[in-house]
């Protein structure tokens, strides 16, 4: 099992759901958990491979396996950037690390994705 440099403290939140066709509710999304993470942009080859399963993938985030359920559509925030979770998988199948395939958002949570 590879080792990871979990050097960034991230917050995982449930995404804000739109309430109308014109915008978002404005409520702060609920915090699910915080975790130490390694955030890396996908290389060209990884991006092509990831796009076959999850179109729009731009980053890989690895965290220790959390005690709560992490689902697609949730948001990861590292203080400066926001990422939408497109897929989550158990690395190695032994519940030690969780691999999150994400897309980076340019603006506020739930808006202006890089897709």
Secondary structure as GFF3:
##gff-version 3
##sequence-region A 1 115
A	DSSP	beta_strand	8	13	.	.	.	ID=ss1
A	DSSP	beta_strand	18	20	.	.	.	ID=ss2
A	DSSP	beta_strand	23	24	.	.	.	ID=ss3
A	DSSP	beta_strand	31	41	.	.	.	ID=ss4
A	DSSP	alpha_helix	44	53	.	.	.	ID=ss5
A	DSSP	beta_strand	59	64	.	.	.	ID=ss6
A	DSSP	beta_strand	75	77	.	.	.	ID=ss7
A	DSSP	beta_strand	82	91	.	.	.	ID=ss8
A	DSSP	beta_strand	97	105	.	.	.	ID=ss9
###
